Amino acid sequence: MVGHRIQGWVATLLLCLPVSAMPAAPLVFVPLPMENPRNTVAHSQALAAYLGQLSGRRVEIRHFSDYDEILRAFAADQIDLLHLGPLPLLQLKQMTTHAVSMVAFRESDGQSRYTCTLASATDVRLEQGAPGTLQPMRLALTQPMSTCGRLASAWLLQQAGGRIDAANSSYLGSHEAVALALVRGEYALGGLKRAIADRYRQLGVRVVAETDPLPGFVLVANGRTMTTQQIEALREGLLRANADVLSRLELGRHGFAPVDGRLVSTVERMVRDTGFQLTAGPGR
């Protein structure tokens, strides 16, 4: 009986508090989908904690299995902060007007740009005008909406006179999975980031074709669930993060940079050249 009375007092007290005194709902942060949800959370935990420190609100990490699900959830205001590559960001911008590109993630070389490659661990050569050397083949890809997946791979094959539709392609879920499949000799070619391909160079993985520089991965804020002031506070805090802060991060450990929108034209050109279909709305 006493317990019920205490619960009633607590409920009444909460109702009487001004809105500003009520605990704020956590910010929902969704990192890039990885094969293992536990790894996704572990990889992002330190960054989420830092975002919470900057915002004064708890940041909750949620895992989604694929890009379509992520983009639909963001458009439905179920996500506040989102880690995205250039192709899914281009798709998201077609779905909603409230996606704010906040900061770019620096790569290991300090640049906020990267390239996609076609790599191989066998004697595969891509030669302009020699499609007979390209197909049929087994092609390993990451995910359908990964920039280094079907889009970059189709574009690189096209430049060499090949067609991705003629290949026997499979989605393996991650850049690391593609690299390991190449090492095991399961695929003739794989589409993946240059930085990941280089990591497996000593195991025989070599780059056979490479895109022009692409805009780096970005942290996207939801301009409908967050205020301009909140977004700016996070942007400034990330851009001024010092070496001590970065040393505690896994995702974001190389630092952050202002978003450079000029390189997006490279992705748009690849989309046009290949006829890649972007989803026009959240109902897909």
HUBEL-V345916 format. One line per field, one symbol per residue. ss: DSSP state (A for helix, B for strand, O for the rest). psi: psi as a letter, one per 30 degrees, with the letter a starting at -180 (. if undefined). Layout:
ss->???
psi->???
This chain:
ss->OAAAAAAAAAAAAAAAOOAAAOOOOOBBBBOOOOOOAAAAAAAAAAAAAAAAAAAOOOBBBOOOOOAAAAAAAAAOOOOOBBBBOAAAAAAAAAAOOOBBBBBBBOOOOOOOBBOBBBBBOOOOOOOOOOAAAOOOOBBBBOOOOOAAAAAAAAAAAAAOOOOAAAOBBBBOOOAAAAAAAAAOOOOOBBBBBAAAAAAOAAAOOBBBBBOOOBBOOBBBBBOOOOOAAAAAAAAAAAAOOOAAAAAOOOOOOOOBBOOOAAAAAAAAAAAAAAOOOOOOOOOO
psi->eeeeeeeeeeeeeeffkleffkkkklkjkjlkklejeeeeeeffeeeeeeeeeefglkkkkkkkfleeeeeeeefghfkekkjlleefeeeeffflfgjjjelkkklfgflhlllllkllgaikkjkkgifffflllkkkldlegkegcedeeeeeeefgglkfffljlkkffleeeeeeeeefgfkelkklkeeeeefgefgfkkkfkkllklklkljkkjfffkleeeeeeeeeeefgkleeeeffldjgffallkkjfefffeeeeeeeefgkjkkflfg.
